Amino acid sequence: MSYVEVPGAQVPIRMWTDPASVEDVAMQQLRNVATLPWIKGLAVMPDVHFGKGATVGSVIAMHGAVCPAAVGVDIGCGMSAVKTSLTANDLPGDLSGLRSKIEQAIPVGRGMHDDPVDPSGLYGLAAGGWDDFWSRFDGVAEAVKFRQERATKQMGTLGGGNHHIEVSLDESGAVWLTLHSGSRAIGKELADFHIGRAQGLAHNQGLVDRDLAVFLAETEPMREYRNDLFWAQEYAKYNRAAMMALLKNVIRKEFKKAKVTFEQEVSCHHNYVAEERYEGMDLLVTRKGAIRAGAGELGIIPGSMGTATYIVKGLGNEKAFNSASHGAGRRMSRNAAKKRFSAKDLAAQTQGVECRKDSGVVDEIPAAYKPIEQVMEQQRDLVEVVAKVKQVICVKG
């Protein structure tokens, strides 16, 4: 579909979904965003749903300002994927052992490494830049500096919620590795700190929603936020790179005889800020639950722990600020999913997938998400599909 345009106070709201299908609280958030005096455009992805301040699945373009809540609290969250030389025929009939090896190599949930990841000891992981990255930790907000030890040990860890590691098969039977994670606790703490700081600034006192507080260009709070934001985005990128290297090590060891090789990785943020130019104006574009989909750019759009993931190529649609959805998007809250579904339902909906099937992950049941095929259909003018992969192993926190 093409987009539907809904009137907004400052800018029209361009929606790549049926406005009637959007929950009332999320629709109100979109209208709230459209009242901001600094806004120059608002694009809504088909996976849109309620979030903190700004909806998940929205792309907000501002001039001279940025809203921390429009980035998401897991700064830099995103995905990585790589195609391997393995095929379905190389995989064992019982995949539980392989899932266990992955979980042993990459801590999940609140787990962390006993010792920080050493990039020089990991296959395929570029060691350059790590020392410079960690040296810049000294420049982040004082409020989180005492967390450095935890941040170093959480580097290369999955986390919980909808974060996952999957071994999947494409339609030709080739094995893919995909993973989804972000900047872990350090990114969330930086986000929470700056959202709170922005809420206290004088220019934000008359906003319709205090969670939409912004930092203004050419101010010290904005400079400090951008410093911490970009550091956290880089942390998330390194985190996914470390996990992918750990995952590749597991695959190489488990399939030693096959001498596994890996194609070029695809990696993309879907909670972040970028400096971009549209219609002759320099803008700060926040993508909260959205990926960049510039012409020819590769991205990853997952479904749920029981449905397909799509590797896509952007079509460069500037009406959407060169963006696309970051996944299927939730259609019910975690609490609602826990009340409605049981572990038995989860087992039925993840049949054929080696994964956790207990009550602890019922909130991630596929039925809690929108149908990924419908989401892809609604953004045919944003991306084209390069590969469709379906998981056979899913590791959850």
Number of C-alpha atoms within 10 A of each C-alpha: 13 14 20 14 14 12 11 17 13 17 18 17 22 23 22 27 22 12 17 8 11 18 14 13 13 19 18 15 20 23 22 18 30 22 15 21 14 17 21 19 24 27 26 28 32 30 30 32 25 23 18 15 22 28 27 28 29 32 31 28 27 21 17 16 20 27 26 31 26 31 31 27 24 26 34 32 29 29 28 22 24 18 19 17 14 20 15 15 10 12 14 10 8 9 15 13 12 18 21 12 14 22 18 11 16 23 20 23 13 13 15 20 17 9 10 15 19 11 18 11 11 18 15 16 18 14 12 10 9 13 9 9 14 15 9 12 17 11 13 18 16 11 10 15 14 9 13 14 11 15 22 18 16 27 24 31 27 31 24 16 14 15 21 20 29 26 24 24 23 19 10 11 14 17 24 22 23 26 25 23 27 33 32 27 18 22 26 18 19 25 23 15 16 25 23 15 16 25 19 13 14 9 13 18 13 9 17 15 16 17 19 23 30 27 26 19 13 10 9 11 17 19 14 15 23 17 15 22 23 16 23 27 23 17 27 27 22 22 25 28 23 24 27 26 20 23 24 23 17 20 22 15 12 15 14 10 8 13 11 15 12 14 11 9 14 17 19 25 28 31 26 28 26 13 11 13 13 13 7 6 11 14 22 21 27 26 30 32 29 30 28 26 27 21 15 13 16 22 30 31 25 23 23 25 29 24 19 20 25 22 19 22 21 24 20 20 16 15 15 25 23 21 28 38 34 30 28 27 25 21 20 18 15 17 10 12 20 19 11 13 16 18 18 12 17 23 18 13 17 21 12 12 22 20 23 20 20 13 16 12 21 25 25 23 25 22 19 22 22 20 20 23 14 13 22 24 14 21 20 16 18 29 27 18 16 13 15 18 23 23 26 22 24 21 21 22 20
